[in-house]
Amino acid sequence: MHIEEQDSYMDDHMRVYHEGELFTGEMTTRDTEGHVIGLANYAEGIQSGPQIQWYSDGSKKREGQAEGGVAVGEWRKWHPNGQLAEHYVFDEKGRWVRRQRWDKEGKLTVDKSYTA
């Protein structure tokens, strides 16, 4: 199922509903001009699956994967100029494995690995 964000609501526990039921499927978010700026996947009201955001000009802003409401695997974020801004790696429980950041000119400013 695919819905628009305005056709959903979130409860106090941050679960998403559509037509009174916990939502499973893909939800699109749009800016005030109608440009698609977000695509999120849900399973029983909780973010699960690919999560993607764009700037209003259509360039990619952020992407990653969620499972059971937590970030897992690789996540990336870009500066508005298209330069990679952040690269994160999370384990299957959403714990940090690695974090890297770059400034808008592409200079690495943070490179940190985490151990359990």
C-alpha positions in Angstrom: 0.0 0.0 0.0 1.2 3.5 -0.7 -0.2 6.7 1.0 0.6 10.3 1.3 1.8 11.6 4.7 -1.4 13.8 5.2 -3.5 10.6 5.0 -1.9 9.2 8.2 -1.5 10.2 11.9 1.0 9.2 14.6 0.0 8.1 18.1 1.7 8.9 21.4 4.0 5.9 20.9 5.2 7.1 17.5 3.3 4.5 15.6 1.7 5.5 12.2 -1.9 4.8 11.4 -3.9 5.0 8.2 -7.8 4.8 8.3 -7.7 3.7 12.0 -5.3 0.8 11.4 -1.5 0.5 12.0 0.0 1.3 8.7 2.1 -1.2 6.6 3.5 0.1 3.4 5.2 3.1 1.8 4.5 6.8 2.7 5.4 9.8 0.7 6.1 13.2 2.2 5.9 16.4 0.1 7.0 20.0 0.6 4.7 23.0 0.4 5.2 23.1 -3.4 4.3 19.4 -3.8 7.8 18.1 -4.4 8.4 14.6 -3.0 10.9 15.1 -0.1 10.5 11.8 1.7 9.7 8.1 1.2 9.4 5.9 4.3 8.4 2.3 4.7 6.4 1.0 7.7 5.4 -2.4 9.1 2.5 -2.3 11.5 3.0 1.4 12.1 6.8 1.3 12.8 9.5 2.4 10.4 10.9 -0.7 8.7 12.6 -0.9 5.3 14.2 1.8 3.1 14.0 5.4 4.3 14.9 8.2 1.8 14.8 12.0 1.9 15.4 14.6 -0.8 16.0 18.3 -0.9 13.2 20.2 -2.7 15.4 20.5 -5.8 15.3 16.7 -6.1 18.9 16.0 -4.9 19.2 13.2 -2.3 19.4 14.4 1.3 19.5 11.1 3.4 19.0 7.4 2.9 19.2 4.3 5.0 17.4 1.3 6.3 15.3 0.8 9.5 14.1 -2.3 11.2 11.6 -2.2 14.0 12.0 1.5 14.3 15.8 1.6 14.6 18.5 2.5 12.1 20.4 -0.5 10.8 23.2 -1.0 8.3 24.5 1.9 6.3 23.1 5.4 6.3 24.2 8.4 4.2 23.5 12.1 4.3 24.5 14.7 1.7 25.1 18.4 1.8 22.8 20.5 -0.4 25.7 20.9 -2.9 25.7 17.1 -3.4 28.9 16.4 -1.4 28.6 13.4 1.0 28.2 14.8 4.5 27.8 11.8 6.7 28.2 8.0 6.5 27.0 5.9 9.5 27.0 2.2 10.0 24.7 0.6 12.6 24.5 -3.0 13.8 21.3 -5.0 13.7 20.3 -3.5 17.1 20.8 0.1 16.0 24.2 0.6 17.8 26.9 2.7 16.2 29.6 0.7 14.4 31.2 3.6 12.5 30.6 7.3 12.0 32.2 9.5 9.3 31.5 13.2 8.5 32.7 15.5 5.8 32.4 19.3 5.4 30.7 20.7 2.4 34.1 20.8 0.5 34.7 17.1 1.1 37.2 17.3 3.9 36.9 14.4 6.4 36.2 15.9 9.8 35.1 12.8 11.9 36.1 9.2 11.5 35.2 7.1 14.5 34.7 3.4 15.0 32.8 1.9 18.0 33.3 -1.4 19.7 30.8 -3.3 21.9 
